[in-house]
Amino acid sequence: MQTLNTTLLIIGGGPGGYVTAIRAGQLGISTLLVEGQSLGGTCLNIGCIPSKALIHVAEQFHQTQHHNQHSALGISVSAPTLDITKSVEWKDGIVDRLTTGVAALLKKNKVQVINGWAKVIDGKTVEVGDTRIQCEHLVLATGSKSVNLPSLPIGGPIISSTEALAPKSVPKRLTVVGGGYIGLELGIAYRKLGAEVSVVEAQDRILPAYDAELTQPVHDALKQLGVKLYLKHSVLGFDGTLQVRDPNGDTLNLETDQVLVAVGRKPNTQGWNLEALNLDMNGSAIKIDSRCQTSMRNVYAIGDLSGEPMLAHRAMAQGEMVAELISGKTREFNPTAIAAVCFTDPELVVVGRTPDEAKAAGLDCIVSNFPFAANGRAMTLESKTGFVRVVARRDNHVIVGWQAVGVGVSELSTAFAQSLEMGARLEDIGGTIHAHPTLGEAVQEAALRALGHALHL
């Protein structure tokens, strides 16, 4: 068995792992990264990136169909057709460019990449096949995987998000189990691609992690698209039809061609001998401190493996910090807020505290909304639904939260996160000249409205 020695060993080449490696390489730390599948992890290969590509295809197809029927814009086209094989090829091309880019960045920064499955021996030793690696610092970045339902084992007509992102054809009928962001993003895309879509959700509303006011425009859009919602319904099993229990306890049989199981994700703790380290856990995730250190010295855990929020951008920020800590810098992971974005239609963004969370924390807050119906840019984009909402302390006007729902609001997340990190007050946002005509004007107007003098309402 050959033995390699390195200062830093990273298990997992997703956004957390590869960013740790790049930053460590920049800092001159001898770094080795082990990845069992493709660089880029879930996010680049079977998550964030391919899902946005498929959502774009669906939106373009949907818009073209719209122009075929009744376009207010004066555009008319003949009925469009869809070659899903070509769509998937285009999506795969994007994924390929990005993963190749990650490999090039790692090489440029002198990171050694070993393709294979890691097996942890102890906090300083990992085996990959017949190679033994000795390290001083170990970063665990193995990510997360889809939660499976015992009553719906994946296979045949029952698929996970992975299969949904590489369709061979669009099913006539798709039933999505789970009304969270993954289920809805894909459910809406499939509806726009022509499938009849139903969503089964155990809670009493879609996107149950967010408040009802914020999710209402998405709920309305689903109805308009003709997506059937089965709220407060639980899944029993599948035998050619999907059996669900309704709120009265009766059993319904839903006719469907495919069932997409999207009931969440869980830390990937199995299959690489994590047990050998006997680390303290936090539920199903590895317990970490404010420097991403585990209960074992010089062993770090980052990203989804360390629990919620399971977001690629959190993993990247943690990874960059851990590399700097190993290089001897003093750092701590305490962001004021981490943006969460749902790429549904309309899109939804949550940064910082919602009104309910502010109240629960005992903060006396001003809450103010500005509707996109009063925003000129939104009108020119044919998208008048939704709003921007600001939550600020009543005593000193420091902003503690931003939320938005509407077309393209994912891009406002940058401004939201920045204002919270910088400790902005309502007056700071209200006094910043926002370009006209942009959706961002609704951000300024929400702040002005909270101060009692919105201009365009």
C-alpha positions as CSV (number, residue, x, y, z in Angstrom):
1,M,0.0,0.0,0.0
2,Q,1.5,3.4,-1.0
3,T,1.4,6.2,1.6
4,L,1.0,9.9,0.7
5,N,1.6,12.7,3.2
6,T,-0.2,16.1,3.1
7,T,-0.9,19.0,5.4
8,L,-4.6,19.1,4.5
9,L,-6.9,16.3,3.4
10,I,-10.4,17.1,2.2
11,I,-13.1,14.4,1.8
12,G,-15.7,15.6,-0.8
13,G,-15.3,17.8,-3.9
14,G,-18.6,19.7,-3.7
15,P,-18.8,23.5,-3.3
16,G,-17.6,23.2,0.3
17,G,-14.7,20.9,-0.4
18,Y,-13.4,22.4,-3.6
19,V,-13.5,26.0,-2.3
20,T,-11.6,24.8,0.8
21,A,-9.0,23.2,-1.5
22,I,-8.7,26.3,-3.8
23,R,-8.2,28.7,-0.9
24,A,-5.8,26.4,0.8
25,G,-3.8,26.1,-2.4
26,Q,-3.7,29.9,-2.7
27,L,-2.3,30.0,0.9
28,G,0.4,27.6,0.0
29,I,-0.9,24.7,2.1
30,S,-0.1,21.2,0.7
31,T,-3.6,20.0,-0.1
32,L,-5.2,16.7,-1.3
33,L,-8.8,16.3,-2.2
34,V,-10.7,13.0,-2.4
35,E,-13.9,12.8,-4.5
36,G,-15.7,9.5,-5.3
37,Q,-17.9,10.9,-8.2
38,S,-17.6,14.1,-10.1
39,L,-16.1,17.4,-8.9
40,G,-18.7,20.0,-8.0
41,G,-20.7,17.5,-5.9
42,T,-24.5,17.5,-5.9
43,C,-24.7,21.3,-6.6
44,L,-23.0,21.3,-10.0
45,N,-23.9,17.8,-11.1
46,I,-27.4,16.9,-9.9
47,G,-28.6,20.0,-7.9
48,C,-28.5,23.8,-8.1
49,I,-27.0,24.2,-11.6
50,P,-28.9,21.5,-13.6
51,S,-32.2,22.4,-12.0
52,K,-31.8,26.1,-13.0
53,A,-31.0,24.9,-16.5
54,L,-34.1,22.8,-16.7
55,I,-36.2,25.6,-15.2
56,H,-34.9,27.9,-17.9
57,V,-35.8,25.4,-20.7
58,A,-39.3,25.0,-19.2
59,E,-39.8,28.8,-18.9
60,Q,-38.7,29.4,-22.6
61,F,-41.0,26.6,-23.8
62,H,-43.9,27.9,-21.7
63,Q,-43.4,31.5,-23.0
64,T,-43.3,30.3,-26.6
65,Q,-46.6,28.3,-26.1
66,H,-48.1,31.5,-24.5
67,H,-47.2,33.5,-27.7
68,N,-48.8,30.7,-29.7
69,Q,-52.1,31.3,-27.9
70,H,-52.7,34.8,-26.8
71,S,-49.8,37.2,-26.4
72,A,-50.5,40.7,-25.3
73,L,-47.1,41.6,-26.7
74,G,-48.2,41.2,-30.3
75,I,-45.9,38.2,-30.9
76,S,-47.4,35.2,-32.6
77,V,-45.6,31.9,-33.3
78,S,-46.8,28.5,-34.5
79,A,-47.1,25.7,-31.9
80,P,-43.7,24.9,-30.4
81,T,-42.4,21.4,-30.0
82,L,-39.9,20.1,-27.5
83,D,-36.9,17.8,-28.0
84,I,-36.1,17.0,-24.4
85,T,-33.0,15.0,-25.4
86,K,-31.5,18.2,-26.8
87,S,-32.6,20.2,-23.7
88,V,-30.8,17.6,-21.5
89,E,-27.7,17.8,-23.8
90,W,-27.6,21.6,-23.4
91,K,-27.9,21.2,-19.6
92,D,-25.2,18.6,-19.5
93,G,-22.9,21.0,-21.5
94,I,-23.2,23.6,-18.8
95,V,-22.5,21.1,-16.1
96,D,-19.5,19.8,-18.0
97,R,-18.1,23.3,-18.5
98,L,-18.4,24.1,-14.8
99,T,-17.0,20.8,-13.5
100,T,-14.1,21.1,-15.9
101,G,-13.6,24.6,-14.6
102,V,-13.4,23.4,-11.0
103,A,-10.8,20.8,-12.0
104,A,-8.7,23.5,-13.8
105,L,-8.8,25.8,-10.7
106,L,-7.7,23.0,-8.4
107,K,-4.8,22.1,-10.8
108,K,-3.9,25.8,-11.0
109,N,-3.7,26.0,-7.2
110,K,-1.6,22.8,-7.0
111,V,-4.3,20.7,-5.3
112,Q,-3.8,17.0,-5.8
113,V,-7.2,15.3,-6.6
114,I,-7.7,11.6,-6.0
115,N,-10.7,10.0,-7.6
116,G,-12.1,7.3,-5.3
117,W,-14.1,6.6,-2.2
118,A,-12.5,7.6,1.1
119,K,-12.5,5.3,4.2
120,V,-11.6,7.1,7.4
121,I,-9.1,5.1,9.6
122,D,-8.5,7.8,12.3
123,G,-8.3,11.6,12.5
124,K,-5.0,11.7,10.7
125,T,-5.4,8.7,8.3
126,V,-7.7,8.0,5.4
127,E,-7.5,5.1,2.8
128,V,-8.6,5.4,-0.8
129,G,-8.4,2.0,-2.5
130,D,-4.8,0.8,-1.9
131,T,-3.5,4.3,-1.1
132,R,-3.1,5.5,2.5
133,I,-3.1,9.2,3.1
134,Q,-1.6,10.8,6.3
135,C,-2.6,14.4,7.1
136,E,-2.3,17.0,9.8
137,H,-5.7,18.5,9.2
138,L,-8.8,16.7,8.0
139,V,-11.9,18.5,6.5
140,L,-15.1,16.5,6.1
141,A,-17.2,17.8,3.3
142,T,-19.3,14.8,2.2
143,G,-22.5,16.8,1.7
144,S,-26.1,15.4,1.8
145,K,-28.4,13.1,0.0
146,S,-32.1,12.9,-0.7
147,V,-34.2,11.5,2.1
148,N,-36.0,8.3,0.9
149,L,-39.4,7.2,2.0
150,P,-39.6,3.5,2.9
151,S,-43.1,3.4,1.4
152,L,-41.7,4.7,-2.0
153,P,-38.4,3.1,-2.8
154,I,-36.6,4.8,-5.7
155,G,-36.8,2.8,-9.0
156,G,-38.9,2.5,-12.1
157,P,-41.7,5.1,-12.0
158,I,-40.5,6.4,-8.6
159,I,-37.7,8.9,-9.0
160,S,-35.6,11.3,-7.0
161,S,-34.5,14.8,-8.0
162,T,-31.4,13.1,-9.7
163,E,-33.6,11.3,-12.2
164,A,-35.9,14.2,-12.6
165,L,-33.0,16.4,-13.8
166,A,-32.1,13.9,-16.6
167,P,-35.5,13.0,-18.2
168,K,-35.6,10.7,-21.3
169,S,-39.1,12.0,-21.9
170,V,-41.7,14.2,-20.2
171,P,-44.3,12.0,-18.4
172,K,-47.9,12.7,-19.1
173,R,-48.6,12.8,-15.4
174,L,-46.2,13.5,-12.6
175,T,-47.0,13.5,-8.9
176,V,-44.5,15.3,-6.6
177,V,-44.3,14.1,-3.0
178,G,-43.1,17.1,-0.9
179,G,-44.1,20.7,-1.3
180,G,-40.8,22.2,-0.3
181,Y,-38.5,24.2,-2.7
182,I,-37.0,21.2,-4.5
183,G,-40.4,19.6,-5.2
184,L,-41.9,22.8,-6.3
185,E,-39.0,24.0,-8.5
186,L,-39.1,20.7,-10.4
187,G,-42.9,20.4,-10.3
188,I,-43.4,23.8,-11.9
189,A,-40.7,23.1,-14.5
190,Y,-42.4,19.8,-15.5
191,R,-45.8,21.5,-15.6
192,K,-44.3,24.1,-18.1
193,L,-42.8,21.3,-20.1
194,G,-46.3,19.9,-20.6
195,A,-46.8,17.3,-17.8
196,E,-50.0,17.2,-15.6
197,V,-48.5,17.9,-12.2
198,S,-49.9,17.1,-8.7
199,V,-48.2,18.0,-5.4
200,V,-48.8,16.0,-2.2
201,E,-47.7,17.8,1.0
202,A,-48.3,16.6,4.6
203,Q,-48.4,20.2,6.0
204,D,-51.4,22.5,5.4
205,R,-49.6,24.7,2.8
206,I,-46.7,24.7,0.3
207,L,-43.2,25.8,1.3
208,P,-44.1,25.3,5.0
209,A,-40.7,26.6,6.0
210,Y,-41.8,30.1,5.0
211,D,-44.7,32.3,6.2
212,A,-48.1,32.3,4.5
213,E,-48.0,35.9,3.2
214,L,-44.7,35.2,1.4
215,T,-45.8,31.9,-0.2
216,Q,-49.3,33.0,-1.3
217,P,-48.1,34.4,-4.7
218,V,-46.5,31.0,-5.4
219,H,-49.7,29.2,-4.3
220,D,-51.7,31.4,-6.7
221,A,-49.3,30.8,-9.5
222,L,-49.5,27.0,-9.1
223,K,-53.3,27.2,-9.3
224,Q,-53.0,29.4,-12.5
225,L,-50.6,26.8,-14.0
226,G,-53.1,24.1,-13.3
227,V,-50.9,22.2,-10.7
228,K,-53.2,20.2,-8.4
229,L,-52.4,20.5,-4.7
230,Y,-53.1,17.8,-2.1
231,L,-52.3,19.6,1.2
232,K,-52.6,17.8,4.5
233,H,-52.2,14.5,2.6
234,S,-49.8,11.8,3.6
235,V,-48.4,9.1,1.3
236,L,-49.1,5.4,2.0
237,G,-47.5,3.6,-0.9
238,F,-47.5,2.9,-4.6
239,D,-48.8,-0.1,-6.6
240,G,-49.4,1.4,-10.1
241,T,-51.3,4.3,-8.4
242,L,-50.1,6.5,-5.6
243,Q,-52.1,5.9,-2.4
244,V,-52.5,8.9,-0.1
245,R,-54.4,9.5,3.0
246,D,-56.6,12.7,3.0
247,P,-57.2,14.9,6.0
248,N,-60.3,12.9,7.0
249,G,-58.3,9.6,7.1
250,D,-59.7,8.3,3.8
251,T,-57.5,6.7,1.2
252,L,-57.3,8.2,-2.3
253,N,-55.7,6.5,-5.3
254,L,-53.9,9.1,-7.6
255,E,-53.3,8.0,-11.2
256,T,-49.8,8.9,-12.2
257,D,-47.0,7.9,-14.5
258,Q,-44.1,9.1,-12.3
259,V,-43.7,9.9,-8.7
260,L,-41.0,12.4,-7.7
261,V,-40.0,12.0,-4.1
262,A,-38.7,15.4,-2.8
263,V,-39.1,15.3,1.0
264,G,-35.8,16.9,1.9
265,R,-32.1,16.1,2.3
266,K,-30.0,14.6,5.1
267,P,-26.3,14.7,5.9
268,N,-24.2,12.1,4.1
269,T,-22.7,10.3,7.1
270,Q,-22.8,6.7,5.8
271,G,-20.3,4.6,3.8
272,W,-17.0,6.2,4.6
273,N,-16.4,4.9,8.1
274,L,-17.1,8.2,9.9
275,E,-17.9,6.0,13.0
276,A,-14.1,5.6,13.5
277,L,-13.8,9.2,14.7
278,N,-16.7,8.9,17.2
279,L,-17.5,12.6,16.8
280,D,-20.2,14.5,18.7
281,M,-23.3,14.7,16.6
282,N,-26.1,17.3,16.4
283,G,-29.0,15.1,15.4
284,S,-28.1,13.5,12.1
285,A,-25.4,16.2,11.4
286,I,-21.9,16.5,12.8
287,K,-21.7,19.0,15.6
288,I,-19.3,21.9,14.9
289,D,-18.3,25.2,16.7
290,S,-18.0,28.7,15.3
291,R,-14.8,27.6,13.4
292,C,-16.3,24.5,11.9
293,Q,-14.2,22.4,14.3
294,T,-15.6,19.0,15.4
295,S,-15.1,17.4,18.8
296,M,-11.8,16.1,17.5
297,R,-8.8,18.4,17.2
298,N,-7.8,19.4,13.6
299,V,-10.9,17.7,12.2
300,Y,-13.4,20.1,10.6
301,A,-16.9,19.5,9.1
302,I,-18.4,21.9,6.6
303,G,-21.5,22.3,4.4
304,D,-24.5,20.0,4.5
305,L,-22.7,17.4,6.7
306,S,-22.8,20.0,9.5
307,G,-26.6,20.5,9.2
308,E,-28.9,23.4,8.3
309,P,-29.1,25.6,6.4
310,M,-28.0,23.1,3.7
311,L,-26.9,25.7,1.1
312,A,-24.0,25.6,-1.3
313,H,-23.1,29.2,-0.5
314,R,-22.9,28.5,3.2
315,A,-20.5,25.5,2.5
316,M,-18.3,27.7,0.3
317,A,-18.0,30.4,3.0
318,Q,-17.2,27.8,5.6
319,G,-14.6,26.2,3.4
320,E,-12.8,29.5,2.7
321,M,-12.7,30.2,6.4
322,V,-11.4,26.8,7.4
323,A,-8.5,27.1,4.8
324,E,-7.6,30.4,6.4
325,L,-7.8,29.0,9.9
326,I,-5.4,26.2,8.9
327,S,-3.0,28.8,7.4
328,G,-2.9,30.5,10.9
329,K,-5.3,33.3,10.4
330,T,-7.9,34.2,13.0
331,R,-11.4,33.7,11.7
332,E,-14.9,32.8,12.9
333,F,-18.1,31.9,11.1
334,N,-20.8,34.2,12.2
335,P,-22.6,35.7,9.2
336,T,-25.5,38.1,10.1
337,A,-27.6,36.3,7.5
338,I,-27.4,33.6,4.8
339,A,-29.9,34.1,1.9
340,A,-32.3,31.3,1.0
341,V,-33.7,31.4,-2.5
342,C,-36.5,29.3,-4.0
343,F,-36.4,29.3,-7.8
344,T,-40.1,28.7,-8.1
345,D,-42.3,30.9,-10.3
346,P,-42.5,33.5,-8.9
347,E,-39.1,33.3,-7.1
348,L,-38.8,33.7,-3.4
349,V,-36.0,35.1,-1.2
350,V,-35.6,35.1,2.6
351,V,-32.7,36.9,4.2
352,G,-32.5,37.5,8.0
353,R,-35.5,37.4,10.2
354,T,-39.1,37.2,9.0
355,P,-41.7,39.2,11.0
356,D,-42.7,36.1,12.9
357,E,-39.0,35.3,13.8
358,A,-38.4,38.9,14.9
359,K,-41.5,38.7,17.2
360,A,-40.3,35.4,18.6
361,A,-36.9,36.9,19.4
362,G,-38.7,39.6,21.4
363,L,-37.9,42.4,18.9
364,D,-40.3,45.3,18.4
365,C,-40.2,45.7,14.6
366,I,-41.6,47.8,11.8
367,V,-42.7,45.6,8.9
368,S,-43.3,47.1,5.5
369,N,-44.2,45.7,2.1
370,F,-43.9,47.3,-1.3
371,P,-45.8,45.6,-4.1
372,F,-44.4,45.0,-7.6
373,A,-47.8,46.0,-9.0
374,A,-46.6,49.6,-8.3
375,N,-43.1,49.0,-9.9
376,G,-42.7,50.1,-13.6
377,R,-40.0,47.6,-14.4
378,A,-42.1,44.7,-13.1
379,M,-44.9,45.8,-15.4
380,T,-42.6,45.8,-18.5
381,L,-41.6,42.3,-17.5
382,E,-45.3,41.2,-17.4
383,S,-44.9,40.3,-13.8
384,K,-46.9,42.3,-11.4
385,T,-47.3,39.7,-8.6
386,G,-45.3,39.8,-5.4
387,F,-43.6,42.3,-3.2
388,V,-40.5,43.3,-1.2
389,R,-40.8,43.2,2.6
390,V,-38.5,44.8,5.1
391,V,-38.3,44.0,8.8
392,A,-36.5,46.7,11.0
393,R,-36.2,47.5,14.6
394,R,-38.5,50.2,15.7
395,D,-36.1,51.8,18.2
396,N,-33.0,52.4,15.9
397,H,-34.3,51.4,12.4
398,V,-31.6,48.7,12.0
399,I,-32.8,46.3,9.4
400,V,-33.0,42.7,10.6
401,G,-34.6,41.0,7.7
402,W,-35.6,41.2,4.0
403,Q,-38.0,39.0,2.1
404,A,-39.2,39.1,-1.5
405,V,-41.4,37.2,-3.8
406,G,-41.7,37.9,-7.5
407,V,-40.1,37.4,-10.9
408,G,-36.3,37.6,-10.8
409,V,-36.1,38.5,-7.1
410,S,-33.3,35.9,-6.6
411,E,-30.9,38.7,-7.8
412,L,-32.1,41.0,-5.0
413,S,-30.6,38.6,-2.5
414,T,-27.2,40.2,-2.9
415,A,-28.5,43.6,-1.9
416,F,-30.4,42.1,1.0
417,A,-27.5,40.2,2.4
418,Q,-25.1,43.1,2.0
419,S,-27.4,45.6,3.8
420,L,-27.7,43.1,6.8
421,E,-24.0,42.4,7.0
422,M,-23.2,46.1,6.9
423,G,-25.8,46.9,9.6
424,A,-27.8,49.2,7.4
425,R,-30.7,51.2,8.8
426,L,-33.9,52.1,6.9
427,E,-32.5,55.6,6.3
428,D,-29.4,54.1,4.6
429,I,-31.5,52.2,2.1
430,G,-34.1,55.0,1.7
431,G,-31.3,57.5,1.1
432,T,-29.5,55.4,-1.5
433,I,-30.5,56.4,-5.1
434,H,-31.7,53.2,-6.8
435,A,-31.6,53.1,-10.6
436,H,-34.8,53.5,-12.5
437,P,-36.5,51.5,-13.9
438,T,-35.4,48.4,-11.9
439,L,-37.0,45.8,-9.6
440,G,-34.5,47.1,-7.0
441,E,-36.5,50.3,-6.7
442,A,-39.0,48.2,-4.7
443,V,-36.2,47.7,-2.1
444,Q,-35.8,51.4,-1.6
445,E,-39.6,52.0,-1.6
446,A,-40.1,49.3,1.1
447,A,-37.6,51.1,3.3
448,L,-39.3,54.5,2.6
449,R,-42.7,53.0,3.3
450,A,-41.4,51.7,6.7
451,L,-40.3,55.3,7.4
452,G,-43.8,56.5,6.5
453,H,-43.3,58.0,3.1
454,A,-43.2,55.6,0.2
455,L,-43.3,57.7,-3.0
456,H,-45.1,55.5,-5.4
457,L,-47.9,54.1,-3.3
